[in-house]
Amino acid sequence: MHRTSKPTCDITVINKLSFYSMYSTKGIETVATITELRSKTSELVEHAKGIEHGILIQKNNDPYAVLISYELYIELLKLKDTKAKAKKK
């Protein structure tokens, strides 16, 4: 793993090939630890608003949660609703 410096947030950007061997992230390229989330919540939320896939939050080096923008959350809810309606037919 390597770090990148962004003007608003210092977060971990991962090498996809080595990371996929641990667990699948479905396209997420940004990773933060629980500790980083605690200390940099505002910066991480701002970063999540500006990226397409969200931020993977790790706890003890395991996937724990994903921080996504509100817009992406609404899109996912609509997709879930569309799929549920399609199953009923």
HTML snippet that shows the backbone in 3Dmol.js (N, CA, C, O; Angstrom):
<script src="https://3Dmol.org/build/3Dmol-min.js"></script>
<div id="view" style="width:600px;height:400px;position:relative"></div>
<script>
const pdb = `
ATOM      1  N   MET A   1       0.839  -1.167   0.000  1.00  0.00           N
ATOM      2  CA  MET A   1       0.000   0.000   0.000  1.00  0.00           C
ATOM      3  C   MET A   1       0.887   1.233   0.000  1.00  0.00           C
ATOM      4  O   MET A   1       2.015   1.214   0.491  1.00  0.00           O
ATOM      5  N   HIS A   2       0.346   2.306  -0.564  1.00  0.00           N
ATOM      6  CA  HIS A   2       1.071   3.559  -0.546  1.00  0.00           C
ATOM      7  C   HIS A   2       0.120   4.693  -0.230  1.00  0.00           C
ATOM      8  O   HIS A   2      -1.090   4.566  -0.420  1.00  0.00           O
ATOM      9  N   ARG A   3       0.649   5.779   0.241  1.00  0.00           N
ATOM     10  CA  ARG A   3      -0.156   6.927   0.627  1.00  0.00           C
ATOM     11  C   ARG A   3      -0.077   7.991  -0.462  1.00  0.00           C
ATOM     12  O   ARG A   3       0.941   8.146  -1.135  1.00  0.00           O
ATOM     13  N   THR A   4      -1.165   8.707  -0.611  1.00  0.00           N
ATOM     14  CA  THR A   4      -1.165   9.858  -1.499  1.00  0.00           C
ATOM     15  C   THR A   4      -1.570  11.070  -0.693  1.00  0.00           C
ATOM     16  O   THR A   4      -2.358  10.966   0.246  1.00  0.00           O
ATOM     17  N   SER A   5      -1.035  12.215  -1.057  1.00  0.00           N
ATOM     18  CA  SER A   5      -1.422  13.445  -0.383  1.00  0.00           C
ATOM     19  C   SER A   5      -2.408  14.199  -1.246  1.00  0.00           C
ATOM     20  O   SER A   5      -2.124  14.505  -2.404  1.00  0.00           O
ATOM     21  N   LYS A   6      -3.532  14.491  -0.702  1.00  0.00           N
ATOM     22  CA  LYS A   6      -4.554  15.295  -1.357  1.00  0.00           C
ATOM     23  C   LYS A   6      -4.639  16.594  -0.574  1.00  0.00           C
ATOM     24  O   LYS A   6      -4.291  16.618   0.607  1.00  0.00           O
ATOM     25  N   PRO A   7      -5.089  17.669  -1.195  1.00  0.00           N
ATOM     26  CA  PRO A   7      -5.183  18.928  -0.465  1.00  0.00           C
ATOM     27  C   PRO A   7      -6.075  18.831   0.771  1.00  0.00           C
ATOM     28  O   PRO A   7      -5.786  19.466   1.785  1.00  0.00           O
ATOM     29  N   THR A   8      -7.148  18.053   0.706  1.00  0.00           N
ATOM     30  CA  THR A   8      -8.088  18.028   1.814  1.00  0.00           C
ATOM     31  C   THR A   8      -7.962  16.800   2.696  1.00  0.00           C
ATOM     32  O   THR A   8      -8.453  16.805   3.825  1.00  0.00           O
ATOM     33  N   CYS A   9      -7.312  15.739   2.208  1.00  0.00           N
ATOM     34  CA  CYS A   9      -7.362  14.505   2.978  1.00  0.00           C
ATOM     35  C   CYS A   9      -6.189  13.602   2.637  1.00  0.00           C
ATOM     36  O   CYS A   9      -5.891  13.393   1.461  1.00  0.00           O
ATOM     37  N   ASP A  10      -5.525  13.066   3.645  1.00  0.00           N
ATOM     38  CA  ASP A  10      -4.456  12.099   3.435  1.00  0.00           C
ATOM     39  C   ASP A  10      -5.036  10.721   3.711  1.00  0.00           C
ATOM     40  O   ASP A  10      -5.226  10.342   4.867  1.00  0.00           O
ATOM     41  N   ILE A  11      -5.317   9.973   2.655  1.00  0.00           N
ATOM     42  CA  ILE A  11      -5.929   8.658   2.795  1.00  0.00           C
ATOM     43  C   ILE A  11      -5.115   7.638   2.033  1.00  0.00           C
ATOM     44  O   ILE A  11      -4.258   7.997   1.225  1.00  0.00           O
ATOM     45  N   THR A  12      -5.371   6.397   2.280  1.00  0.00           N
ATOM     46  CA  THR A  12      -4.641   5.333   1.631  1.00  0.00           C
ATOM     47  C   THR A  12      -5.279   5.001   0.293  1.00  0.00           C
ATOM     48  O   THR A  12      -6.483   4.757   0.213  1.00  0.00           O
ATOM     49  N   VAL A  13      -4.471   4.992  -0.751  1.00  0.00           N
ATOM     50  CA  VAL A  13      -4.917   4.508  -2.049  1.00  0.00           C
ATOM     51  C   VAL A  13      -4.165   3.216  -2.283  1.00  0.00           C
ATOM     52  O   VAL A  13      -2.943   3.173  -2.142  1.00  0.00           O
ATOM     53  N   ILE A  14      -4.876   2.168  -2.638  1.00  0.00           N
ATOM     54  CA  ILE A  14      -4.289   0.840  -2.663  1.00  0.00           C
ATOM     55  C   ILE A  14      -3.937   0.380  -4.055  1.00  0.00           C
ATOM     56  O   ILE A  14      -4.502   0.851  -5.042  1.00  0.00           O
ATOM     57  N   ASN A  15      -3.017  -0.527  -4.129  1.00  0.00           N
ATOM     58  CA  ASN A  15      -2.701  -1.227  -5.362  1.00  0.00           C
ATOM     59  C   ASN A  15      -3.751  -2.307  -5.537  1.00  0.00           C
ATOM     60  O   ASN A  15      -3.816  -3.242  -4.739  1.00  0.00           O
ATOM     61  N   LYS A  16      -4.573  -2.193  -6.570  1.00  0.00           N
ATOM     62  CA  LYS A  16      -5.705  -3.101  -6.742  1.00  0.00           C
ATOM     63  C   LYS A  16      -5.278  -4.569  -6.786  1.00  0.00           C
ATOM     64  O   LYS A  16      -5.929  -5.410  -6.166  1.00  0.00           O
ATOM     65  N   LEU A  17      -4.225  -4.888  -7.486  1.00  0.00           N
ATOM     66  CA  LEU A  17      -3.858  -6.286  -7.672  1.00  0.00           C
ATOM     67  C   LEU A  17      -3.492  -6.951  -6.350  1.00  0.00           C
ATOM     68  O   LEU A  17      -3.934  -8.068  -6.082  1.00  0.00           O
ATOM     69  N   SER A  18      -2.702  -6.290  -5.532  1.00  0.00           N
ATOM     70  CA  SER A  18      -2.331  -6.910  -4.264  1.00  0.00           C
ATOM     71  C   SER A  18      -3.509  -6.916  -3.298  1.00  0.00           C
ATOM     72  O   SER A  18      -3.625  -7.825  -2.477  1.00  0.00           O
ATOM     73  N   PHE A  19      -4.370  -5.930  -3.380  1.00  0.00           N
ATOM     74  CA  PHE A  19      -5.495  -5.844  -2.456  1.00  0.00           C
ATOM     75  C   PHE A  19      -6.558  -6.886  -2.759  1.00  0.00           C
ATOM     76  O   PHE A  19      -7.162  -7.437  -1.838  1.00  0.00           O
ATOM     77  N   TYR A  20      -6.797  -7.166  -4.035  1.00  0.00           N
ATOM     78  CA  TYR A  20      -7.824  -8.135  -4.392  1.00  0.00           C
ATOM     79  C   TYR A  20      -7.495  -9.529  -3.873  1.00  0.00           C
ATOM     80  O   TYR A  20      -8.395 -10.352  -3.706  1.00  0.00           O
ATOM     81  N   SER A  21      -6.239  -9.802  -3.620  1.00  0.00           N
ATOM     82  CA  SER A  21      -5.905 -11.115  -3.082  1.00  0.00           C
ATOM     83  C   SER A  21      -6.373 -11.262  -1.633  1.00  0.00           C
ATOM     84  O   SER A  21      -6.551 -12.383  -1.157  1.00  0.00           O
ATOM     85  N   MET A  22      -6.576 -10.146  -0.927  1.00  0.00           N
ATOM     86  CA  MET A  22      -7.063 -10.221   0.454  1.00  0.00           C
ATOM     87  C   MET A  22      -8.580 -10.377   0.486  1.00  0.00           C
ATOM     88  O   MET A  22      -9.092 -11.279   1.149  1.00  0.00           O
ATOM     89  N   TYR A  23      -9.301  -9.515  -0.220  1.00  0.00           N
ATOM     90  CA  TYR A  23     -10.755  -9.580  -0.318  1.00  0.00           C
ATOM     91  C   TYR A  23     -11.199  -8.649  -1.432  1.00  0.00           C
ATOM     92  O   TYR A  23     -10.485  -7.717  -1.800  1.00  0.00           O
ATOM     93  N   SER A  24     -12.375  -8.910  -1.959  1.00  0.00           N
ATOM     94  CA  SER A  24     -12.884  -8.119  -3.076  1.00  0.00           C
ATOM     95  C   SER A  24     -13.430  -6.788  -2.587  1.00  0.00           C
ATOM     96  O   SER A  24     -14.108  -6.734  -1.561  1.00  0.00           O
ATOM     97  N   THR A  25     -13.142  -5.720  -3.310  1.00  0.00           N
ATOM     98  CA  THR A  25     -13.626  -4.400  -2.942  1.00  0.00           C
ATOM     99  C   THR A  25     -14.601  -3.844  -3.968  1.00  0.00           C
ATOM    100  O   THR A  25     -15.106  -2.736  -3.787  1.00  0.00           O
ATOM    101  N   LYS A  26     -14.878  -4.570  -5.027  1.00  0.00           N
ATOM    102  CA  LYS A  26     -15.839  -4.144  -6.048  1.00  0.00           C
ATOM    103  C   LYS A  26     -15.545  -2.747  -6.554  1.00  0.00           C
ATOM    104  O   LYS A  26     -16.463  -1.939  -6.696  1.00  0.00           O
ATOM    105  N   GLY A  27     -14.278  -2.441  -6.831  1.00  0.00           N
ATOM    106  CA  GLY A  27     -13.924  -1.161  -7.440  1.00  0.00           C
ATOM    107  C   GLY A  27     -13.500  -0.071  -6.486  1.00  0.00           C
ATOM    108  O   GLY A  27     -13.087   0.996  -6.941  1.00  0.00           O
ATOM    109  N   ILE A  28     -13.581  -0.283  -5.193  1.00  0.00           N
ATOM    110  CA  ILE A  28     -13.164   0.751  -4.244  1.00  0.00           C
ATOM    111  C   ILE A  28     -11.645   0.847  -4.257  1.00  0.00           C
ATOM    112  O   ILE A  28     -10.942  -0.154  -4.128  1.00  0.00           O
ATOM    113  N   GLU A  29     -11.154   2.075  -4.416  1.00  0.00           N
ATOM    114  CA  GLU A  29      -9.712   2.285  -4.462  1.00  0.00           C
ATOM    115  C   GLU A  29      -9.200   3.080  -3.265  1.00  0.00           C
ATOM    116  O   GLU A  29      -7.989   3.230  -3.101  1.00  0.00           O
ATOM    117  N   THR A  30     -10.092   3.586  -2.433  1.00  0.00           N
ATOM    118  CA  THR A  30      -9.704   4.411  -1.295  1.00  0.00           C
ATOM    119  C   THR A  30     -10.027   3.663  -0.005  1.00  0.00           C
ATOM    120  O   THR A  30     -11.134   3.156   0.177  1.00  0.00           O
ATOM    121  N   VAL A  31      -9.046   3.607   0.878  1.00  0.00           N
ATOM    122  CA  VAL A  31      -9.186   2.865   2.126  1.00  0.00           C
ATOM    123  C   VAL A  31      -8.774   3.768   3.284  1.00  0.00           C
ATOM    124  O   VAL A  31      -7.784   4.494   3.199  1.00  0.00           O
ATOM    125  N   ALA A  32      -9.543   3.713   4.361  1.00  0.00           N
ATOM    126  CA  ALA A  32      -9.186   4.425   5.596  1.00  0.00           C
ATOM    127  C   ALA A  32      -9.419   3.470   6.763  1.00  0.00           C
ATOM    128  O   ALA A  32     -10.271   2.583   6.696  1.00  0.00           O
ATOM    129  N   THR A  33      -8.670   3.659   7.804  1.00  0.00           N
ATOM    130  CA  THR A  33      -8.858   2.849   9.000  1.00  0.00           C
ATOM    131  C   THR A  33      -9.906   3.505   9.902  1.00  0.00           C
ATOM    132  O   THR A  33     -10.259   4.670   9.716  1.00  0.00           O
ATOM    133  N   ILE A  34     -10.389   2.750  10.867  1.00  0.00           N
ATOM    134  CA  ILE A  34     -11.309   3.300  11.863  1.00  0.00           C
ATOM    135  C   ILE A  34     -10.655   4.487  12.573  1.00  0.00           C
ATOM    136  O   ILE A  34     -11.315   5.489  12.849  1.00  0.00           O
ATOM    137  N   THR A  35      -9.377   4.373  12.863  1.00  0.00           N
ATOM    138  CA  THR A  35      -8.654   5.457  13.531  1.00  0.00           C
ATOM    139  C   THR A  35      -8.648   6.712  12.671  1.00  0.00           C
ATOM    140  O   THR A  35      -8.878   7.812  13.174  1.00  0.00           O
ATOM    141  N   GLU A  36      -8.382   6.551  11.362  1.00  0.00           N
ATOM    142  CA  GLU A  36      -8.418   7.700  10.458  1.00  0.00           C
ATOM    143  C   GLU A  36      -9.819   8.291  10.384  1.00  0.00           C
ATOM    144  O   GLU A  36      -9.978   9.510  10.323  1.00  0.00           O
ATOM    145  N   LEU A  37     -10.837   7.430  10.390  1.00  0.00           N
ATOM    146  CA  LEU A  37     -12.211   7.916  10.357  1.00  0.00           C
ATOM    147  C   LEU A  37     -12.513   8.762  11.594  1.00  0.00           C
ATOM    148  O   LEU A  37     -13.165   9.801  11.491  1.00  0.00           O
ATOM    149  N   ARG A  38     -12.045   8.324  12.751  1.00  0.00           N
ATOM    150  CA  ARG A  38     -12.267   9.085  13.982  1.00  0.00           C
ATOM    151  C   ARG A  38     -11.588  10.451  13.933  1.00  0.00           C
ATOM    152  O   ARG A  38     -12.175  11.462  14.318  1.00  0.00           O
ATOM    153  N   SER A  39     -10.353  10.467  13.459  1.00  0.00           N
ATOM    154  CA  SER A  39      -9.578  11.712  13.514  1.00  0.00           C
ATOM    155  C   SER A  39      -9.787  12.620  12.308  1.00  0.00           C
ATOM    156  O   SER A  39      -9.499  13.814  12.385  1.00  0.00           O
ATOM    157  N   LYS A  40     -10.282  12.080  11.196  1.00  0.00           N
ATOM    158  CA  LYS A  40     -10.417  12.877   9.969  1.00  0.00           C
ATOM    159  C   LYS A  40     -11.809  12.741   9.355  1.00  0.00           C
ATOM    160  O   LYS A  40     -11.951  12.705   8.132  1.00  0.00           O
ATOM    161  N   THR A  41     -12.824  12.667  10.193  1.00  0.00           N
ATOM    162  CA  THR A  41     -14.183  12.429   9.703  1.00  0.00           C
ATOM    163  C   THR A  41     -14.597  13.447   8.653  1.00  0.00           C
ATOM    164  O   THR A  41     -15.077  13.065   7.585  1.00  0.00           O
ATOM    165  N   SER A  42     -14.426  14.703   8.925  1.00  0.00           N
ATOM    166  CA  SER A  42     -14.861  15.743   7.989  1.00  0.00           C
ATOM    167  C   SER A  42     -14.155  15.620   6.641  1.00  0.00           C
ATOM    168  O   SER A  42     -14.789  15.722   5.590  1.00  0.00           O
ATOM    169  N   GLU A  43     -12.847  15.403   6.676  1.00  0.00           N
ATOM    170  CA  GLU A  43     -12.084  15.283   5.434  1.00  0.00           C
ATOM    171  C   GLU A  43     -12.509  14.050   4.636  1.00  0.00           C
ATOM    172  O   GLU A  43     -12.634  14.110   3.413  1.00  0.00           O
ATOM    173  N   LEU A  44     -12.729  12.934   5.330  1.00  0.00           N
ATOM    174  CA  LEU A  44     -13.139  11.713   4.646  1.00  0.00           C
ATOM    175  C   LEU A  44     -14.532  11.847   4.046  1.00  0.00           C
ATOM    176  O   LEU A  44     -14.782  11.354   2.946  1.00  0.00           O
ATOM    177  N   VAL A  45     -15.433  12.504   4.752  1.00  0.00           N
ATOM    178  CA  VAL A  45     -16.778  12.724   4.216  1.00  0.00           C
ATOM    179  C   VAL A  45     -16.697  13.595   2.965  1.00  0.00           C
ATOM    180  O   VAL A  45     -17.360  13.304   1.970  1.00  0.00           O
ATOM    181  N   GLU A  46     -15.907  14.641   3.000  1.00  0.00           N
ATOM    182  CA  GLU A  46     -15.739  15.493   1.816  1.00  0.00           C
ATOM    183  C   GLU A  46     -15.135  14.706   0.658  1.00  0.00           C
ATOM    184  O   GLU A  46     -15.549  14.871  -0.490  1.00  0.00           O
ATOM    185  N   HIS A  47     -14.174  13.866   0.950  1.00  0.00           N
ATOM    186  CA  HIS A  47     -13.560  13.048  -0.096  1.00  0.00           C
ATOM    187  C   HIS A  47     -14.579  12.062  -0.683  1.00  0.00           C
ATOM    188  O   HIS A  47     -14.621  11.860  -1.897  1.00  0.00           O
ATOM    189  N   ALA A  48     -15.388  11.457   0.168  1.00  0.00           N
ATOM    190  CA  ALA A  48     -16.400  10.503  -0.302  1.00  0.00           C
ATOM    191  C   ALA A  48     -17.411  11.172  -1.223  1.00  0.00           C
ATOM    192  O   ALA A  48     -17.900  10.548  -2.165  1.00  0.00           O
ATOM    193  N   LYS A  49     -17.726  12.435  -0.958  1.00  0.00           N
ATOM    194  CA  LYS A  49     -18.663  13.164  -1.813  1.00  0.00           C
ATOM    195  C   LYS A  49     -18.113  13.346  -3.218  1.00  0.00           C
ATOM    196  O   LYS A  49     -18.885  13.476  -4.169  1.00  0.00           O
ATOM    197  N   GLY A  50     -16.804  13.358  -3.365  1.00  0.00           N
ATOM    198  CA  GLY A  50     -16.190  13.649  -4.650  1.00  0.00           C
ATOM    199  C   GLY A  50     -15.730  12.433  -5.434  1.00  0.00           C
ATOM    200  O   GLY A  50     -15.163  12.586  -6.515  1.00  0.00           O
ATOM    201  N   ILE A  51     -15.957  11.228  -4.921  1.00  0.00           N
ATOM    202  CA  ILE A  51     -15.514  10.039  -5.645  1.00  0.00           C
ATOM    203  C   ILE A  51     -16.708   9.167  -5.988  1.00  0.00           C
ATOM    204  O   ILE A  51     -17.777   9.287  -5.389  1.00  0.00           O
ATOM    205  N   GLU A  52     -16.512   8.299  -6.950  1.00  0.00           N
ATOM    206  CA  GLU A  52     -17.612   7.515  -7.496  1.00  0.00           C
ATOM    207  C   GLU A  52     -17.981   6.287  -6.670  1.00  0.00           C
ATOM    208  O   GLU A  52     -19.148   5.899  -6.647  1.00  0.00           O
ATOM    209  N   HIS A  53     -17.022   5.670  -5.997  1.00  0.00           N
ATOM    210  CA  HIS A  53     -17.280   4.367  -5.373  1.00  0.00           C
ATOM    211  C   HIS A  53     -17.333   4.362  -3.857  1.00  0.00           C
ATOM    212  O   HIS A  53     -17.858   3.406  -3.287  1.00  0.00           O
ATOM    213  N   GLY A  54     -16.832   5.352  -3.187  1.00  0.00           N
ATOM    214  CA  GLY A  54     -16.846   5.363  -1.738  1.00  0.00           C
ATOM    215  C   GLY A  54     -15.499   5.000  -1.141  1.00  0.00           C
ATOM    216  O   GLY A  54     -14.536   4.722  -1.857  1.00  0.00           O
ATOM    217  N   ILE A  55     -15.449   5.007   0.166  1.00  0.00           N
ATOM    218  CA  ILE A  55     -14.220   4.736   0.916  1.00  0.00           C
ATOM    219  C   ILE A  55     -14.438   3.494   1.768  1.00  0.00           C
ATOM    220  O   ILE A  55     -15.382   3.426   2.555  1.00  0.00           O
ATOM    221  N   LEU A  56     -13.569   2.528   1.607  1.00  0.00           N
ATOM    222  CA  LEU A  56     -13.620   1.322   2.430  1.00  0.00           C
ATOM    223  C   LEU A  56     -13.018   1.636   3.791  1.00  0.00           C
ATOM    224  O   LEU A  56     -11.888   2.117   3.876  1.00  0.00           O
ATOM    225  N   ILE A  57     -13.757   1.369   4.843  1.00  0.00           N
ATOM    226  CA  ILE A  57     -13.262   1.570   6.209  1.00  0.00           C
ATOM    227  C   ILE A  57     -12.840   0.209   6.750  1.00  0.00           C
ATOM    228  O   ILE A  57     -13.612  -0.749   6.736  1.00  0.00           O
ATOM    229  N   GLN A  58     -11.593   0.146   7.227  1.00  0.00           N
ATOM    230  CA  GLN A  58     -11.059  -1.097   7.780  1.00  0.00           C
ATOM    231  C   GLN A  58     -10.979  -1.021   9.297  1.00  0.00           C
ATOM    232  O   GLN A  58     -10.705   0.029   9.879  1.00  0.00           O
ATOM    233  N   LYS A  59     -11.228  -2.175   9.919  1.00  0.00           N
ATOM    234  CA  LYS A  59     -11.013  -2.314  11.363  1.00  0.00           C
ATOM    235  C   LYS A  59     -10.182  -3.571  11.544  1.00  0.00           C
ATOM    236  O   LYS A  59     -10.583  -4.647  11.100  1.00  0.00           O
ATOM    237  N   ASN A  60      -9.045  -3.453  12.184  1.00  0.00           N
ATOM    238  CA  ASN A  60      -8.108  -4.568  12.359  1.00  0.00           C
ATOM    239  C   ASN A  60      -7.753  -5.205  11.017  1.00  0.00           C
ATOM    240  O   ASN A  60      -7.674  -6.428  10.905  1.00  0.00           O
ATOM    241  N   ASN A  61      -7.540  -4.372  10.006  1.00  0.00           N
ATOM    242  CA  ASN A  61      -7.154  -4.773   8.649  1.00  0.00           C
ATOM    243  C   ASN A  61      -8.221  -5.577   7.911  1.00  0.00           C
ATOM    244  O   ASN A  61      -7.916  -6.200   6.893  1.00  0.00           O
ATOM    245  N   ASP A  62      -9.433  -5.579   8.385  1.00  0.00           N
ATOM    246  CA  ASP A  62     -10.539  -6.257   7.710  1.00  0.00           C
ATOM    247  C   ASP A  62     -11.556  -5.226   7.249  1.00  0.00           C
ATOM    248  O   ASP A  62     -11.702  -4.183   7.887  1.00  0.00           O
ATOM    249  N   PRO A  63     -12.269  -5.495   6.146  1.00  0.00           N
ATOM    250  CA  PRO A  63     -13.315  -4.567   5.709  1.00  0.00           C
ATOM    251  C   PRO A  63     -14.391  -4.470   6.781  1.00  0.00           C
ATOM    252  O   PRO A  63     -14.812  -5.483   7.339  1.00  0.00           O
ATOM    253  N   TYR A  64     -14.830  -3.259   7.065  1.00  0.00           N
ATOM    254  CA  TYR A  64     -15.787  -3.046   8.149  1.00  0.00           C
ATOM    255  C   TYR A  64     -17.022  -2.276   7.681  1.00  0.00           C
ATOM    256  O   TYR A  64     -18.145  -2.603   8.062  1.00  0.00           O
ATOM    257  N   ALA A  65     -16.806  -1.250   6.851  1.00  0.00           N
ATOM    258  CA  ALA A  65     -17.907  -0.420   6.361  1.00  0.00           C
ATOM    259  C   ALA A  65     -17.448   0.307   5.108  1.00  0.00           C
ATOM    260  O   ALA A  65     -16.267   0.292   4.759  1.00  0.00           O
ATOM    261  N   VAL A  66     -18.405   0.944   4.437  1.00  0.00           N
ATOM    262  CA  VAL A  66     -18.088   1.774   3.280  1.00  0.00           C
ATOM    263  C   VAL A  66     -18.743   3.129   3.475  1.00  0.00           C
ATOM    264  O   VAL A  66     -19.936   3.212   3.767  1.00  0.00           O
ATOM    265  N   LEU A  67     -17.970   4.181   3.316  1.00  0.00           N
ATOM    266  CA  LEU A  67     -18.461   5.547   3.416  1.00  0.00           C
ATOM    267  C   LEU A  67     -18.742   6.037   2.000  1.00  0.00           C
ATOM    268  O   LEU A  67     -17.832   6.119   1.176  1.00  0.00           O
ATOM    269  N   ILE A  68     -20.012   6.364   1.717  1.00  0.00           N
ATOM    270  CA  ILE A  68     -20.401   6.814   0.383  1.00  0.00           C
ATOM    271  C   ILE A  68     -21.129   8.153   0.485  1.00  0.00           C
ATOM    272  O   ILE A  68     -21.591   8.548   1.555  1.00  0.00           O
ATOM    273  N   SER A  69     -21.216   8.831  -0.638  1.00  0.00           N
ATOM    274  CA  SER A  69     -21.945  10.100  -0.675  1.00  0.00           C
ATOM    275  C   SER A  69     -23.440   9.832  -0.563  1.00  0.00           C
ATOM    276  O   SER A  69     -23.905   8.722  -0.825  1.00  0.00           O
ATOM    277  N   TYR A  70     -24.176  10.848  -0.176  1.00  0.00           N
ATOM    278  CA  TYR A  70     -25.626  10.732  -0.080  1.00  0.00           C
ATOM    279  C   TYR A  70     -26.232  10.453  -1.455  1.00  0.00           C
ATOM    280  O   TYR A  70     -27.189   9.686  -1.566  1.00  0.00           O
ATOM    281  N   GLU A  71     -25.686  11.065  -2.493  1.00  0.00           N
ATOM    282  CA  GLU A  71     -26.181  10.848  -3.857  1.00  0.00           C
ATOM    283  C   GLU A  71     -26.033   9.388  -4.268  1.00  0.00           C
ATOM    284  O   GLU A  71     -26.952   8.814  -4.853  1.00  0.00           O
ATOM    285  N   LEU A  72     -24.885   8.782  -3.968  1.00  0.00           N
ATOM    286  CA  LEU A  72     -24.676   7.378  -4.294  1.00  0.00           C
ATOM    287  C   LEU A  72     -25.615   6.495  -3.474  1.00  0.00           C
ATOM    288  O   LEU A  72     -26.125   5.497  -3.982  1.00  0.00           O
ATOM    289  N   TYR A  73     -25.841   6.847  -2.235  1.00  0.00           N
ATOM    290  CA  TYR A  73     -26.773   6.111  -1.383  1.00  0.00           C
ATOM    291  C   TYR A  73     -28.174   6.109  -1.991  1.00  0.00           C
ATOM    292  O   TYR A  73     -28.823   5.064  -2.039  1.00  0.00           O
ATOM    293  N   ILE A  74     -28.646   7.263  -2.453  1.00  0.00           N
ATOM    294  CA  ILE A  74     -29.964   7.365  -3.078  1.00  0.00           C
ATOM    295  C   ILE A  74     -30.012   6.516  -4.345  1.00  0.00           C
ATOM    296  O   ILE A  74     -31.002   5.826  -4.587  1.00  0.00           O
ATOM    297  N   GLU A  75     -28.954   6.559  -5.157  1.00  0.00           N
ATOM    298  CA  GLU A  75     -28.891   5.723  -6.367  1.00  0.00           C
ATOM    299  C   GLU A  75     -28.994   4.240  -6.019  1.00  0.00           C
ATOM    300  O   GLU A  75     -29.696   3.491  -6.699  1.00  0.00           O
ATOM    301  N   LEU A  76     -28.308   3.818  -4.980  1.00  0.00           N
ATOM    302  CA  LEU A  76     -28.345   2.414  -4.568  1.00  0.00           C
ATOM    303  C   LEU A  76     -29.736   2.017  -4.074  1.00  0.00           C
ATOM    304  O   LEU A  76     -30.199   0.911  -4.354  1.00  0.00           O
ATOM    305  N   LEU A  77     -30.404   2.909  -3.344  1.00  0.00           N
ATOM    306  CA  LEU A  77     -31.767   2.628  -2.896  1.00  0.00           C
ATOM    307  C   LEU A  77     -32.716   2.471  -4.081  1.00  0.00           C
ATOM    308  O   LEU A  77     -33.558   1.573  -4.096  1.00  0.00           O
ATOM    309  N   LYS A  78     -32.572   3.350  -5.074  1.00  0.00           N
ATOM    310  CA  LYS A  78     -33.416   3.259  -6.269  1.00  0.00           C
ATOM    311  C   LYS A  78     -33.154   1.956  -7.009  1.00  0.00           C
ATOM    312  O   LYS A  78     -34.094   1.305  -7.465  1.00  0.00           O
ATOM    313  N   LEU A  79     -31.899   1.572  -7.132  1.00  0.00           N
ATOM    314  CA  LEU A  79     -31.546   0.323  -7.800  1.00  0.00           C
ATOM    315  C   LEU A  79     -32.137  -0.870  -7.054  1.00  0.00           C
ATOM    316  O   LEU A  79     -32.675  -1.790  -7.669  1.00  0.00           O
ATOM    317  N   LYS A  80     -32.034  -0.848  -5.742  1.00  0.00           N
ATOM    318  CA  LYS A  80     -32.601  -1.928  -4.928  1.00  0.00           C
ATOM    319  C   LYS A  80     -34.114  -2.013  -5.125  1.00  0.00           C
ATOM    320  O   LYS A  80     -34.662  -3.106  -5.261  1.00  0.00           O
ATOM    321  N   ASP A  81     -34.784  -0.866  -5.140  1.00  0.00           N
ATOM    322  CA  ASP A  81     -36.232  -0.824  -5.338  1.00  0.00           C
ATOM    323  C   ASP A  81     -36.612  -1.348  -6.726  1.00  0.00           C
ATOM    324  O   ASP A  81     -37.586  -2.088  -6.865  1.00  0.00           O
ATOM    325  N   THR A  82     -35.857  -0.971  -7.735  1.00  0.00           N
ATOM    326  CA  THR A  82     -36.106  -1.431  -9.103  1.00  0.00           C
ATOM    327  C   THR A  82     -35.955  -2.951  -9.190  1.00  0.00           C
ATOM    328  O   THR A  82     -36.772  -3.619  -9.823  1.00  0.00           O
ATOM    329  N   LYS A  83     -34.927  -3.490  -8.566  1.00  0.00           N
ATOM    330  CA  LYS A  83     -34.710  -4.935  -8.573  1.00  0.00           C
ATOM    331  C   LYS A  83     -35.822  -5.671  -7.825  1.00  0.00           C
ATOM    332  O   LYS A  83     -36.260  -6.739  -8.253  1.00  0.00           O
ATOM    333  N   ALA A  84     -36.277  -5.100  -6.710  1.00  0.00           N
ATOM    334  CA  ALA A  84     -37.352  -5.727  -5.935  1.00  0.00           C
ATOM    335  C   ALA A  84     -38.637  -5.757  -6.741  1.00  0.00           C
ATOM    336  O   ALA A  84     -39.358  -6.755  -6.709  1.00  0.00           O
ATOM    337  N   LYS A  85     -38.939  -4.691  -7.459  1.00  0.00           N
ATOM    338  CA  LYS A  85     -40.135  -4.628  -8.299  1.00  0.00           C
ATOM    339  C   LYS A  85     -40.048  -5.634  -9.443  1.00  0.00           C
ATOM    340  O   LYS A  85     -41.048  -6.253  -9.807  1.00  0.00           O
ATOM    341  N   ALA A  86     -38.851  -5.797 -10.009  1.00  0.00           N
ATOM    342  CA  ALA A  86     -38.658  -6.738 -11.113  1.00  0.00           C
ATOM    343  C   ALA A  86     -38.866  -8.177 -10.646  1.00  0.00           C
ATOM    344  O   ALA A  86     -39.381  -8.998 -11.405  1.00  0.00           O
ATOM    345  N   LYS A  87     -38.479  -8.497  -9.421  1.00  0.00           N
ATOM    346  CA  LYS A  87     -38.654  -9.843  -8.884  1.00  0.00           C
ATOM    347  C   LYS A  87     -40.125 -10.183  -8.673  1.00  0.00           C
ATOM    348  O   LYS A  87     -40.517 -11.343  -8.802  1.00  0.00           O
ATOM    349  N   LYS A  88     -40.936  -9.186  -8.351  1.00  0.00           N
ATOM    350  CA  LYS A  88     -42.350  -9.398  -8.097  1.00  0.00           C
ATOM    351  C   LYS A  88     -43.116  -9.740  -9.376  1.00  0.00           C
ATOM    352  O   LYS A  88     -44.179 -10.356  -9.315  1.00  0.00           O
ATOM    353  N   LYS A  89     -42.591  -9.350 -10.510  1.00  0.00           N
ATOM    354  CA  LYS A  89     -43.290  -9.578 -11.784  1.00  0.00           C
ATOM    355  C   LYS A  89     -43.136 -10.972 -12.281  1.00  0.00           C
ATOM    356  O   LYS A  89     -43.666 -11.312 -13.338  1.00  0.00           O
TER     357      LYS A  89
END
`;
const viewer = $3Dmol.createViewer("view");
viewer.addModel(pdb, "pdb");
viewer.setStyle({}, {cartoon: {color: "spectrum"}});
viewer.zoomTo();
viewer.render();
</script>
